[in-house]
Amino acid sequence: MTDLGGYQDNVARIDLSEEGVDYESIDDEDARKYIGARGLGVKYVFDQGPDVDPLGPDNLLAFMNGPLTGTQTVMSGRIAVVTKSPLTNTVTDSHHGGWSGARLKWAGFDGLLFEGEAEDPVYAVVEDGEVELRDASHVWGWGVHDTVEELGDEVDGQVGKNLSVMAIGPGGENQVRYACIMNEDDRASGRGGTGAVMGSKNLKAVVVKSSTKMPKPADQETFQEGHKQAMQVIQESDVTAPNEGGLSMYGTNVLMNLTEEMDGLPTRNARNTSTSSEAEEDPSEPNIDAEKVSGENVRENILVDEPTCHSCPVACKKEVEVDVHHKGEDHNIRMESYEYESAWALGPNSMSDDRDKVAMMIDRCNDMGVDTIDVGNTMAMAMEATEKGHIEEGLDWGDADTMIEMIERIAHREDDLADSLAEGAGRAAAEFGDPDMSLDVKGQTMAAYDPRAMKGMAIGYATSNRGACHLRGYTPSAEILGIPTKVDPSEPEGKGELCATFQDLHAISDSFDICKFNAFAEGIEEYVLQFNGMTGLDFSEDELMEAGERIYNLERYYNNLVGFDGSDDDLPARFVEGDPKAIPGQGGSEGQLVELDQLKDEYYEVRGWEDGVVPDEKLEELGIDIGPGTGVSSGGAAASGDD
């Protein structure tokens, strides 16, 4: 058990096969080593074993908050969902905002561990330190929006006031490999197929009901010093300043125009590096304009509200309302997730700039419970496959109406094409006979930053422990926004160290669990003060950074035991080798390819890894229980993927 401040020292282990619930304490050493949320969740998944079938009953699905979640800490409304991914076969963690993380803490829990498989659909109700399983057969097959409303009524609470509902839609029920878990309608644990794991367990939803019971800091003076410092830097930042900063004014979609201007916006399945360069390539073809789906355009034309998450003054969520005429019918759409990555994947990368239909696509993804990034990239891949003749009656570039319909087809696996696309872009492209069409790493597709234009993002995609991801190590902070210092995005030298530093820092914030956007203002100094103040510990900055490094290495160790090594730290060929229709980059990134071998060599040296494998000596240095080890010692040869 642990008596550290910020923890409830209570985790529910729910056996869905037996419909039983046990309650257990948190191991004190694990809390000190892995903090909580992402880090502690990875430890639970690691202890379950790396050989489990992601969609089998033995896989663990962990809903975890951290010691700062639900406290007075700024931006502390996050929760992590940790499991083995059916999309990538790696360990994965996926976070969402809103209020469910805080409410889980207030309801008396640090985490919920689901294992087994229910015989019939169920949902879990969490309230006053107890977990109850209830029948969900009547909402199985429903979309997320109706499910949230129905279960909110059944539990006798008010969603958004004292109750949160985390639910899957048909995508999770049908085990679409990139299905997500939706919270309160529009906040997603979007990546890695967490919703598919939930669906494989016949778990429709988790409902959390609580009053506000914020934990008190163990060391009030230190915590208040950290809180005051954090608030000051957030208010002074050009990015996060409430009602002034770019993130506060335009949400995440503030990046659309910025990335377009630096020719780093992948377009037409990343054949090009901006919508303007796409038009230059073939002026005879219809062209699009990224500005039409930008944060500035959204704010000026369709913004209706600016809700926020627990303890967040930034309010980056932008609620929009649009009227769309689709398939002969008029639709009114109101939702709060017109995010940058979603707008890009379903917009410019799929050759659409219809702002309002992109909103409808995002809303449809949310209701079906599928990841907007992966579904957008997968449809863009299918558009390229159609153009190349690999698919008959497929998808045409920018056909927004067919894209809207395809989202539901994928979620229900309605036909052969939809069933193939539900497997993810990598598997589908291989089935179509042209795997290079897929923009994936380890099975998960990349985000809205072209690696030809941002070399830090290139090594970040390649080495992310959960497949291609911008949020494992957000180097665009330095490469685009100049935070903490401006670096040349096209320069490969130094990017291995930059990426590793961001990866470790984000492992810390993900384990607290606080919003990553605080890193646009806060740094390790503010983190240490708030963590020490809440828990009563006396970590130094170096010790906290080592905890982040330990978490990242534990994830890599898990993946090594699954069979991943440096050969999997790769990028799609069009970014590294070139493609006659797309490469090198255009505009500001003209002539650029990714110097992947150089980037990996530097990164592995910084990490102390042997060809992508964590040596046993590194595990010992970080205090990670070695177990079987990786068979690699310093200076030795890396284990093969078959070991």
C-alpha positions in Angstrom: 0.0 0.0 0.0 1.0 3.7 -0.3 0.3 6.6 1.9 1.6 9.2 -0.5 -0.6 12.2 -1.0 -2.8 12.4 -4.2 -3.5 8.7 -4.3 -6.6 7.0 -3.1 -4.6 3.8 -2.6 -7.5 1.9 -4.2 -7.6 0.0 -7.5 -10.6 -2.2 -8.6 -9.8 -5.4 -10.4 -12.9 -6.5 -12.3 -13.1 -10.0 -13.6 -15.7 -9.8 -16.3 -15.8 -13.5 -16.9 -16.8 -14.2 -13.3 -18.6 -10.8 -12.7 -16.5 -10.3 -9.6 -14.7 -7.2 -8.2 -11.7 -7.2 -5.9 -10.2 -4.1 -4.4 -6.4 -3.7 -3.9 -3.9 -1.2 -2.7 -1.1 0.4 -4.8 2.4 -1.0 -4.3 4.4 1.9 -2.7 7.5 1.1 -4.7 5.6 1.0 -8.0 4.0 4.4 -7.1 7.4 5.9 -6.6 8.9 4.3 -9.7 6.0 4.7 -12.2 4.0 7.6 -10.6 0.5 6.6 -11.9 -1.8 6.8 -14.9 0.3 5.9 -17.9 3.4 4.7 -16.0 1.5 2.6 -13.4 -0.9 1.4 -16.1 2.0 0.1 -18.2 3.4 -1.7 -15.2 0.0 -3.5 -14.6 -0.2 -4.4 -18.4 3.5 -5.5 -18.3 2.8 -7.7 -15.2 -0.1 -9.3 -17.1 2.5 -10.6 -19.7 3.4 -9.5 -23.2 2.1 -12.7 -24.9 -1.6 -12.1 -24.5 -3.9 -11.8 -27.5 -5.0 -8.1 -27.6 -8.6 -9.2 -28.3 -8.5 -12.1 -26.0 -9.9 -12.3 -22.4 -6.4 -12.3 -20.8 -5.5 -8.8 -22.1 -5.8 -6.2 -19.4 -7.7 -3.0 -20.0 -6.6 -0.4 -17.4 -8.4 2.9 -16.7 -5.9 4.9 -14.7 -5.6 8.4 -13.2 -2.5 9.8 -11.6 -1.6 11.5 -8.3 -2.3 15.0 -9.7 -5.6 14.0 -11.5 -8.6 15.7 -10.1 -6.6 18.0 -7.9 -6.2 21.8 -7.9 -3.3 21.3 -10.3 -3.7 23.2 -13.6 -5.0 21.0 -16.5 -5.4 17.9 -14.3 -8.5 16.5 -15.9 -6.9 13.6 -17.8 -7.3 9.8 -17.6 -5.2 7.1 -19.3 -6.5 3.9 -20.8 -3.6 1.3 -21.0 -3.7 -2.1 -22.7 -2.0 -4.2 -25.4 -3.1 -2.7 -28.8 -4.9 -4.8 -31.4 -3.7 -2.3 -34.0 0.0 -2.4 -33.3 0.5 -5.4 -31.0 2.5 -3.0 -28.7 1.7 -1.7 -25.3 -0.4 1.4 -25.8 -1.9 4.2 -23.7 -4.5 6.6 -24.8 -5.7 9.6 -22.9 -8.8 11.8 -22.9 -9.9 15.0 -21.2 -13.1 16.1 -19.7 -14.1 15.1 -16.2 -14.1 11.3 -16.0 -10.5 11.1 -14.6 -11.2 13.6 -11.9 -14.5 11.9 -11.1 -12.8 8.5 -10.9 -10.4 10.0 -8.3 -13.3 11.6 -6.4 -15.2 8.4 -6.4 -12.4 6.8 -4.5 -10.2 5.1 -7.2 -6.8 5.4 -8.7 -7.7 2.8 -11.4 -10.0 0.2 -12.8 -8.5 -3.0 -14.2 -10.8 -5.0 -16.4 -9.9 -8.6 -17.4 -11.8 -11.5 -18.8 -14.8 -11.3 -21.0 -18.4 -10.9 -20.0 -20.9 -13.5 -21.3 -23.4 -10.8 -22.3 -22.9 -7.0 -22.7 -22.4 -5.1 -19.4 -21.5 -1.7 -18.2 -19.7 -0.7 -15.0 -21.0 1.9 -12.5 -18.5 3.5 -10.2 -19.7 5.4 -7.2 -18.6 5.8 -3.5 -15.6 3.4 -3.7 -17.5 0.6 -5.3 -17.9 -0.9 -8.8 -21.1 -2.6 -9.9 -21.7 -4.4 -13.2 -25.1 -3.9 -14.9 -26.7 -5.4 -18.0 -26.0 -3.4 -21.2 -27.8 -5.6 -23.8 -30.4 -2.9 -24.4 -27.7 -0.4 -25.6 -25.4 -2.8 -27.5 -25.4 -1.7 -31.1 -26.1 1.9 -30.2 -24.0 4.9 -31.1 -22.0 6.7 -28.4 -24.3 9.8 -28.2 -27.5 7.8 -27.4 -25.6 5.5 -25.1 -24.3 8.4 -23.0 -27.8 9.9 -22.7 -29.4 6.6 -21.8 -26.9 5.5 -19.2 -26.8 8.9 -17.7 -30.5 8.7 -17.1 -30.3 5.1 -15.8 -27.6 6.0 -13.2 -29.7 9.0 -12.1 -27.0 11.6 -12.6 -26.4 14.5 -14.9 -23.6 14.1 -17.5 -21.2 16.9 -17.2 -22.4 17.9 -13.7 -21.8 14.9 -11.4 -21.5 12.0 -13.9 -19.2 10.9 -16.7 -19.8 8.1 -19.2 -17.0 6.5 -21.1 -18.5 4.4 -23.9 -17.8 2.5 -27.1 -19.9 2.6 -30.3 -20.4 0.0 -33.0 -16.7 0.4 -33.9 -15.6 -1.1 -30.6 -18.3 -3.7 -30.6 -17.2 -4.9 -34.0 -13.6 -4.7 -33.0 -12.4 -2.2 -35.6 -8.7 -2.2 -34.8 -8.6 1.6 -34.3 -11.9 1.8 -32.4 -11.7 4.3 -29.5 -13.4 5.0 -26.2 -15.5 8.2 -26.1 -16.0 10.2 -22.9 -19.0 12.5 -22.5 -19.8 12.3 -26.3 -16.8 14.1 -27.8 -13.5 13.4 -25.9 -11.6 10.4 -27.1 -9.1 7.9 -25.9 -8.6 7.7 -29.6 -5.4 5.8 -30.5 -4.4 2.2 -30.5 -7.8 0.4 -30.6 -8.6 0.7 -26.9 -12.3 0.6 -27.9 -11.8 -2.7 -29.7 -10.3 -4.2 -26.5 -13.3 -2.9 -24.6 -15.7 -4.4 -27.2 -13.9 -7.8 -27.1 -14.7 -7.9 -23.4 -18.4 -7.1 -24.0 -17.9 -4.0 -21.9 -20.1 -1.2 -23.3 -19.4 1.6 -20.9 -18.0 2.8 -17.6 -20.2 5.3 -15.8 -18.5 7.3 -13.0 -20.7 9.3 -10.5 -19.2 11.5 -7.8 -19.3 14.8 -6.0 -16.3 17.0 -6.0 -13.7 15.7 -3.5 -10.3 17.1 -4.5 -7.4 15.5 -2.6 -5.4 17.8 -0.4 -1.6 18.2 -0.9 0.7 16.5 1.6 2.9 19.6 1.5 0.6 22.6 1.0 3.4 25.2 0.9 5.4 23.5 -1.8 2.3 22.6 -3.8 1.0 26.2 -3.7 4.4 27.5 -4.8 4.3 25.1 -7.8 0.7 26.0 -8.6 1.4 29.7 -8.5 4.4 29.3 -10.7 2.5 27.1 -13.2 -0.4 29.6 -13.4 2.0 32.4 -14.1 3.9 30.8 -16.9 0.6 29.6 -18.5 -0.8 33.1 -18.4 2.4 34.5 -19.9 2.6 32.0 -22.8 1.7 33.1 -26.3 0.2 29.6 -26.7 -1.7 29.0 -23.5 -2.7 32.4 -22.1 -6.4 32.3 -21.3 -8.5 34.2 -23.9 -5.3 35.4 -25.7 -3.0 32.5 -26.6 -3.3 30.7 -29.8 -4.4 27.4 -28.2 -7.0 29.2 -26.0 -8.4 31.2 -29.0 -8.4 28.6 -31.7 -7.9 25.2 -30.0 -5.5 22.7 -31.4 -6.5 23.7 -34.9 -4.4 26.9 -34.5 -1.8 24.6 -36.1 -3.5 24.2 -39.5 -2.4 27.4 -41.0 1.0 27.4 -39.3 1.9 23.9 -40.5 0.6 24.7 -44.0 2.8 27.8 -44.2 5.9 25.9 -43.4 5.1 23.2 -46.0 4.8 20.6 -43.3 1.1 19.6 -43.8 0.8 16.2 -45.4 -1.7 16.3 -48.3 -3.2 13.7 -50.6 -2.0 10.8 -48.4 1.2 12.7 -47.9 2.2 12.8 -51.5 2.7 16.5 -50.9 3.7 18.7 -48.0 0.9 21.4 -48.2 -2.3 22.1 -50.1 -0.5 24.9 -52.0 2.3 22.5 -53.2 -0.4 20.0 -54.1 -2.0 22.5 -56.4 1.4 23.4 -58.0 2.1 19.7 -58.8 -0.9 19.5 -61.2 -2.8 22.7 -61.7 -5.3 20.9 -63.9 -6.6 18.9 -60.9 -9.1 20.4 -58.4 -7.1 21.9 -55.5 -8.1 22.6 -51.9 -7.2 25.2 -49.3 -6.3 24.2 -45.8 -7.4 27.6 -44.4 -11.0 26.6 -45.0 -10.7 24.0 -42.2 -8.4 26.0 -39.9 -9.0 27.1 -36.4 -9.3 30.7 -37.5 -12.0 29.9 -40.0 -13.8 27.8 -37.4 -13.8 30.5 -34.8 -15.0 33.2 -37.2 -17.9 31.1 -38.7 -19.1 28.2 -36.7 -17.9 28.5 -33.1 -20.8 28.4 -30.5 -19.2 27.6 -27.2 -15.8 27.1 -25.4 -16.2 24.5 -22.7 -13.3 23.3 -20.7 -12.0 20.3 -18.7 -11.4 20.0 -15.0 -9.1 22.7 -13.6 -8.2 24.2 -17.0 -8.1 28.0 -17.7 -7.0 27.5 -21.3 -10.3 26.1 -22.7 -9.0 24.7 -25.9 -12.2 22.8 -26.7 -14.1 24.6 -29.4 -17.8 23.6 -29.7 -19.2 24.2 -33.2 -22.6 24.0 -34.8 -23.1 23.4 -38.6 -26.0 22.6 -40.9 -25.1 20.1 -43.6 -27.1 18.8 -46.6 -26.1 15.2 -47.1 -27.7 12.6 -49.2 -30.9 14.6 -49.7 -31.3 15.4 -46.0 -30.6 18.4 -43.8 -28.5 17.6 -40.7 -27.8 19.9 -37.7 -24.5 19.0 -36.0 -23.3 20.3 -32.7 -20.1 18.9 -31.2 -16.9 20.0 -29.4 -14.1 18.2 -31.2 -13.1 20.1 -34.3 -9.5 19.2 -33.5 -6.4 19.8 -35.7 -5.5 16.2 -36.3 -9.1 15.2 -37.0 -9.6 18.1 -39.4 -6.4 17.3 -41.2 -6.9 13.5 -41.6 -10.5 13.9 -42.8 -9.7 17.1 -44.6 -6.5 18.0 -46.5 -4.9 14.5 -46.3 -8.1 13.1 -47.9 -8.3 16.1 -50.3 -11.4 17.7 -48.7 -11.7 21.3 -47.5 -15.5 21.3 -46.9 -15.4 22.7 -43.4 -19.0 21.7 -42.4 -18.8 18.2 -43.9 -15.5 17.6 -42.1 -17.4 18.5 -38.9 -20.1 16.0 -39.7 -17.4 13.3 -40.4 -15.8 14.0 -37.0 -19.1 13.8 -35.3 -19.9 10.5 -37.1 -16.5 9.1 -36.0 -17.3 10.1 -32.4 -20.7 8.4 -32.5 -19.4 5.3 -34.1 -16.4 5.3 -31.8 -13.5 5.2 -34.3 -10.3 7.1 -34.2 -10.5 10.1 -36.5 -6.8 10.1 -37.4 -6.7 6.4 -38.4 -10.0 6.4 -40.2 -9.0 9.5 -42.1 -5.6 8.1 -43.0 -7.1 4.8 -43.9 -9.6 6.4 -46.3 -6.9 8.5 -47.8 -4.9 5.3 -48.5 -8.0 3.8 -50.0 -8.3 6.8 -52.3 -4.7 6.3 -53.5 -5.5 2.6 -54.0 -8.5 3.5 -56.0 -6.6 5.9 -58.2 -3.9 3.2 -58.8 -6.5 0.6 -59.7 -6.0 -1.7 -56.7 -9.7 -1.2 -55.7 -12.7 -1.2 -57.9 -15.6 1.0 -56.7 -13.5 2.4 -53.9 -13.1 6.0 -52.8 -12.4 9.1 -54.9 -10.2 12.0 -53.6 -12.2 14.5 -51.6 -15.6 12.8 -51.9 -16.9 14.0 -48.5 -20.4 12.4 -48.9 -19.0 8.9 -49.5 -16.5 9.4 -46.7 -19.4 10.2 -44.3 -21.1 6.9 -45.3 -17.8 5.0 -45.2 -17.3 5.8 -41.5 -20.5 3.9 -40.6 -19.7 1.1 -43.1 -16.3 0.6 -41.4 -17.7 0.7 -37.9 -20.2 -2.0 -38.8 -17.9 -3.9 -41.1 -20.8 -3.8 -43.6 -19.0 -5.0 -46.7 -15.7 -6.4 -48.0 -14.0 -3.0 -48.5 -15.2 -1.7 -45.1 -14.1 -4.9 -43.5 -10.6 -4.5 -45.0 -10.4 -0.8 -43.9 -11.5 -1.7 -40.4 -8.3 -3.7 -40.1 -6.2 -0.5 -40.4 -4.3 1.2 -43.2 -1.2 -1.1 -42.9 -3.1 -4.4 -43.1 -5.4 -3.1 -45.8 -2.6 -1.7 -48.0 -0.8 -5.0 -47.8 -4.0 -6.8 -48.8 -4.3 -4.5 -51.8 -0.8 -5.5 -52.8 0.9 -2.1 -52.2 2.0 -1.7 -48.6 3.9 1.5 -49.3 0.6 3.4 -49.6 0.0 3.2 -45.8 1.3 6.0 -43.6 1.8 3.8 -40.6 4.6 2.8 -38.2 4.0 -0.5 -36.4 0.4 -0.4 -37.7 -0.7 3.0 -36.4 -0.9 5.9 -38.9 0.9 9.2 -38.4 -0.4 12.6 -37.5 -0.6 16.0 -39.2 3.2 16.8 -39.3 5.2 15.8 -42.3 8.5 14.2 -41.3 10.2 15.6 -44.4 9.7 19.0 -43.0 10.2 18.2 -39.3 13.1 15.8 -38.6 12.3 15.6 -34.9 8.9 14.4 -35.7 10.4 11.9 -38.1 12.4 10.2 -35.3 9.4 10.6 -33.0 7.1 8.7 -35.3 9.8 6.0 -35.9 10.5 5.3 -32.2 7.2 5.9 -30.5 6.3 2.9 -28.4 2.7 2.9 -29.5 3.2 3.2 -33.3 3.4 6.5 -35.2 2.4 9.2 -32.8 3.0 13.0 -32.3 2.2 12.9 -28.6 4.9 10.5 -27.4 7.5 13.3 -28.0 6.0 16.5 -29.3 9.0 18.0 -31.0 6.8 20.4 -33.1 6.8 22.4 -29.9 10.4 23.4 -30.7 10.3 23.0 -34.5 7.1 25.1 -35.1 6.4 27.1 -31.9 10.0 27.6 -30.6 9.2 26.1 -27.2 11.4 25.9 -25.1 13.8 27.1 -27.9 13.5 27.4 -31.6 15.3 24.7 -33.6 15.7 24.3 -37.4 13.0 21.7 -38.3 14.9 20.5 -41.4 18.1 19.8 -39.5 18.5 16.2 -38.4 21.5 16.7 -36.0 20.4 16.9 -32.4 16.9 15.6 -33.1 17.5 12.3 -31.5 18.3 13.9 -28.1 15.5 16.4 -28.5 13.0 13.6 -29.2 14.2 11.5 -26.2 13.9 14.5 -23.9 10.3 15.2 -25.0 9.4 11.5 -24.7 10.6 11.3 -21.1 9.0 14.6 -20.2 5.6 13.6 -21.7 5.9 10.2 -19.9 5.9 12.2 -16.7 2.9 14.4 -17.5 1.0 11.4 -18.8 1.6 9.7 -15.5 0.6 12.6 -13.3 -2.0 12.7 -15.4 -2.1 16.2 -16.6 -2.7 17.7 -20.1 0.3 17.7 -22.4 -0.5 21.3 -23.4 0.8 22.5 -20.1 4.3 21.8 -21.6 3.8 24.8 -23.9 4.4 26.8 -20.7 5.5 24.6 -17.8 8.7 22.6 -17.5 10.4 20.2 -15.1 10.7 22.8 -12.4 6.9 23.3 -12.1 6.4 19.6 -12.4 8.7 18.8 -9.5 7.1 21.4 -7.2 3.5 20.2 -7.8 4.4 16.5 -7.7 6.4 16.9 -4.5 3.8 19.2 -2.9 0.9 16.8 -3.6 2.6 13.5 -2.7 5.0 14.7 0.1 8.0 13.2 -1.7 11.3 15.1 -2.2 12.2 14.2 -5.8 14.9 16.3 -7.6 14.4 17.3 -11.2 16.9 14.6 -12.2 15.0 11.9 -10.3 11.7 12.9 -11.9 13.3 12.9 -15.4 14.7 9.4 -14.6 11.1 8.3 -13.7 10.0 9.4 -17.2 13.0 7.5 -18.7 12.1 4.4 -16.7 8.5 4.5 -18.0 9.6 4.9 -21.6 12.1 2.0 -21.2 9.6 -0.3 -19.6 7.3 0.2 -22.6 10.2 -0.5 -25.0 11.1 -3.6 -22.9 7.5 -4.8 -23.2 7.6 -4.3 -27.0 11.0 -6.1 -27.2 9.6 -9.1 -25.4 6.7 -9.1 -28.0 9.3 -9.2 -30.7 9.9 -5.6 -31.8 13.4 -4.3 -32.4 15.1 -1.5 -34.4 13.9 -2.8 -37.7 10.4 -1.8 -36.7 11.5 1.8 -36.0 10.9 2.7 -39.6 8.9 5.2 -41.7 6.8 4.8 -44.8 9.1 4.6 -47.9 7.8 7.8 -49.5 9.5 9.8 -46.7 12.8 8.0 -46.8 13.4 6.6 -50.2 11.3 8.8 -52.5 8.4 8.4 -54.8 8.2 9.8 -58.3 4.8 11.4 -57.8 5.4 12.8 -54.3 9.0 13.1 -53.2 11.0 15.1 -52.4 9.0 17.6 -50.5 7.7 20.8 -52.0 7.7 24.5 -51.1 9.7 25.2 -47.9 10.5 21.5 -47.6 11.5 21.1 -51.2 14.2 18.4 -51.8 13.8 17.0 -48.3 13.9 13.3 -47.4 14.3 11.8 -43.9 17.8 10.9 -42.9 16.4 8.0 -40.9 19.6 6.0 -40.3 21.4 9.1 -39.0 18.5 10.0 -36.7 18.2 6.5 -35.3 21.9 6.2 -34.6 21.9 9.4 -32.6 18.7 8.4 -30.8 19.8 4.9 -29.8 23.1 6.4 -28.5 21.2 8.8 -26.3 18.9 6.1 -25.1 21.6 3.5 -24.5 19.8 0.9 -26.6 21.2 -1.7 -29.0 19.5 -1.4 -32.3 16.2 -0.5 -30.7 16.4 -3.1 -27.9 16.9 -2.1 -24.2 20.0 -3.9 -22.9 19.8 -5.7 -19.6 22.3 -3.3 -18.1 20.0 -0.3 -18.9 17.1 -2.1 -17.3 19.2 -2.7 -14.2 20.4 1.0 -14.2 16.8 2.2 -14.2 15.6 -0.3 -11.5 13.3 -2.2 -13.8 12.8 -5.8 -12.8 14.4 -7.7 -15.6 12.5 -10.9 -15.7 13.5 -12.8 -18.8 15.6 -9.8 -20.0 16.1 -9.1 -23.7 19.3 -11.1 -24.2 21.2 -7.9 -25.0 24.1 -6.4 -23.0 26.1 -3.3 -23.8 28.1 -3.9 -26.9 26.2 -7.1 -27.7 24.0 -7.8 -30.7 20.3 -7.0 -30.6 17.9 -9.9 -30.2 16.1 -10.7 -33.4 12.3 -10.1 -33.8 11.9 -13.9 -33.6 13.5 -14.3 -30.2 
